[in-house]
Amino acid sequence: MSSKDPADALAAVAALRRLADQLEDAAVEQAMRSGWSWPQVAEALGITRQAVYKKHAKRLIAAGVTLRRRG
């Protein structure tokens, strides 16, 4: 990064985090709409099933996505 200003660097990090969160939300929703299970999504993201469920379940339910329980 060419800027010497830490504020610029930190703003870039924050923007990348927001973008990564948006991409994750979209990918998880697509996977769940395609019939993936929580363990499959969790493995693909490299996190636990519980973590992915806690982060995404409420939003997916509100979006009308049918969620699988096990598999």
Order of alpha helices (4+ residues) and beta strands (2+ residues): alpha-alpha-alpha
